[in-house]
């Protein structure tokens, strides 16, 4: 199942949400807090999670998400990823080793789509307009690095950063880009969910540019 936003009404989406909410209801909040470090408010029966520099409230046990305090409404795809993180994520320290998408387990079926949906739009839209990309990244709370002509890291979910590296183009070259992940991400989300994070983050950067 692809998690691109243009398929939010598909049966696959609905099935994924149903399965995730059923698992959430069977899981004790204390177990989720212990694994992920996410805050849980007993009085309100809700988890508090920061994603993409936004604060979201996930009701327990229904899995409904309150995004009233966020500038970014929760899409169906992002809701699935948030629920999956609560169920499979952890707050283990970062591995401090950056890896590419092709190094993720079982990444081959998603590799071409990830390149097309997450990486190529960055090359096409920003390799000649770095200031637009820098401005968009700042809106997502990015931390900048000198690893490339323009590099930055965005905290998508707790302990799950994505690092964008961009090499600028000129009259003869189009430039290039890559999206890298901390190696610990393999213990926190499935590769399909990681693919969505890259696609979704790129769409936000395009939206804010």
Secondary structure, DSSP 4 states (H G I P E B T S, - for coil): ----GGGTTSHHHHHHHHHHHHHHHHS-HHHHHHHH--EEETTTTEEEEEETTEEEEEETTT--EE-TT-SSPPPHHHHHHHHHHHHH---PPP---EE-GGGSTT-HHHHHHHIIIIIHHHHHHHTT-HHHHHHHHHHTT-EEESSSSEEEEEEEETTEEEEEEEE---SS---EEEEEEEGGGGGTS-HHHHHHHHHHHHHHHHHH-
